[in-house]
Amino acid sequence: MLKLQSSKQWINQLSQVNDWVLLGLWMVLGGILRFTNLSAKPPWTDEFATMVFSLGNDFRSVPLNQVISLDRLLQPLSVNGDVGIGHVVSLLLQEDNHPPLYFVLVHLWVNLWQTAGEYVDVKVMRSLPALLGILSILGVYFLGKIAFRSRLVGQMSAGLMAVSPFGIFLAQEARHYTLSILFVIASLLCLILTIQHLYRQSIIPLWLVFTWILVNSLGLSVHYFFVLTLIAEAITLVILIYAKYRNNLSRLSKRNIIRVLAAILGTSATGLLWIFLAISHGYGNNMITWIHPLSHIKYAISPPFQLLAVWVPMLSLLPVESSSIPVVIISGLILLLFFIWLIPYSIRGIRKGLKINKFALPLLALMIFISGVIASFLIITYVVGVDLTRAARYSFTYFPGVIVLVGASLAILWNNIKPENKQLQKKETINPLILLQKLYNKLNCNGQFAFYAVWLMGFLGAVTVLINLGYQKYYRPEQLISVIKENSSQPVLIATTHKSLVQTGEMMGIALELRHRNGLENISFLLINQTENNDLQSTKNLQAIVNNLPKPLEIWAVNFNSAIELNYCNFDTKEYPYIDGYGYKKYSCN
């Protein structure tokens, strides 16, 4: 009997070792994917905002209404050794619209790797989010394992997170979303543990209450939209408590009521503090003016489709942004067929899990939570009139919940192995429809094969992102530089109108790309200040400045949002290619 018991312990220990080895493999693979081509894509305006503010620099140091050099434009990207954390926090509250925690961490991170005076390295800036993205693999493993009391759920969640195209997209941006994801994971875990205590009618530990308050407070200190996560958690808590105790509220422990209220009040106190700080500092710099109010029919019908465009790449993505139309069509069809199979298959797993005691409660919690965040998105979009669905990255608020929910549904059906349809196996005629039907039959009859198929589609999506055929950047300065290089023979002035730091970031993207190119010299920049309802002044300022510049000269008006009237300058009527993020015109001045 003793020998049998020791044998079982040995098998259990071996299983735990294999569990850690597999988790380590997921993290190594996820790390390779997140660090591959990390600096290949050009940074865009939001990333420039992170770089500049975390360095303790200011966009206002870039002069307006005067011709400046490339180095003068990029000066805010130089590492400043004299700036401390306090200055970073103060500057951020005045100039940006985000809480300061992530920017402080980036400030410390950059000072570890770079010296004062040099331009900040994009790879250094993006390496911190990439590392945090690797930790999210570990995070969803523990969320799945602890919430469902199943190592298999944890492993499948970690495997899906490792190759998630959406996760890799966020991890390769110099932004704060991967840190926010870690706090979403931790907060979700606290929520599910609290609900489990309430359903077992056991006392919620004080350490759990204080941990939940701390996690929520830190989450709000990274991104204000973390509040959407908290709203959905509150909705989940209320619904599940009502479902459990609606017939007998007296069974609900007073100590648990007090501790739940303590968690809510503690979190609310932090939220109110950040709301006060945001309002008192004017909430930043117009960087969210691109979120259109729903004043046009196009904006009214697009939110559901924009949400769908986020849900798909959480699990898979194919080259739908390829320049080849046939590739786009084939990729779209494959994705359509994949999700036509996956959605009912996952629903089947969830339905089965709802009949299993240890799976039912976390499944319900995750489904209500995800629905709560999506409902918040749609209410803000249609009622408030601010379209949050336009920004895919804001879905960080529920992304880990989707990964663990799908991971759990696949784990529940892992051992679901049924005999396949013999009639299909007897057919020897090679017919695409028959092959598809056999594949569909195989996916539905073998739970292990189904997970491998989902993981493979995720891996293909990760590769799609890495080779820039999915989640392409909003701005393509490298393409604009190629056009200018091929079509310029005189000194070049790149001119734009300036309303906020967004336009400065657009020009910085061009300037940073120029630093990495050879054969392009004698290029300068001009940012014309543009005030509300005064486009005529911008036109006059451009004209006056150009009149005083030596000729010959080529003016490339990039994202210039005023009329252009230049003396002795000819507009180039040649048709130039469309470039994402940059509308442009060329004028030759002699």
Protein Blocks (a to p, Z undefined) as FASTA:
>chain_A
ZZmmmmmmmmmmmmmmmmmmmmmmmmmmmmmmmmgoklmpccdfklmmmmmmmnopafkl
pcghiacdfklmmmmmpccfkbcfklmmmmmmmmmccdfklmmmmmmmmmmmpcehiacd
fklmmmmmmmmmmmmmmmmmmmmmmmnopaklmmmmmmmmmmomklmmmmmpccfklmmm
mmmmmmmmmmmmmmmmmmnopacdfklmmmmmmmmmmmmmmomklmmmmmmmmmmmmmmm
mmmmmmommlpcfklmmmmmmmmmmmmmmmmmmmmmmmmnonpnopmmmmccffbfklmm
mmmmmmmmmmmmmmgccdfkbfblklmmmmmmmmmmmmmmmmmmmmmmmmmmmmpmklmm
mmmmmmmmmmmmmmmmmmmmmmnopafklpmklmmmmmmmmmmmmmmmmmmmmmmccddd
fklmmpmbdcfklmmmmmmmmmmmmmklmmmmmmmmmmmmmmmmmnopghiafbdfklmm
mmmmmmccbdcddddddfbfmlmmmmmmmmmmmmmpghiahiacddddddehilklmmmm
mmmmmmmpccddddddehiabdcddehiacdfbdcdddehiacdddddZZ
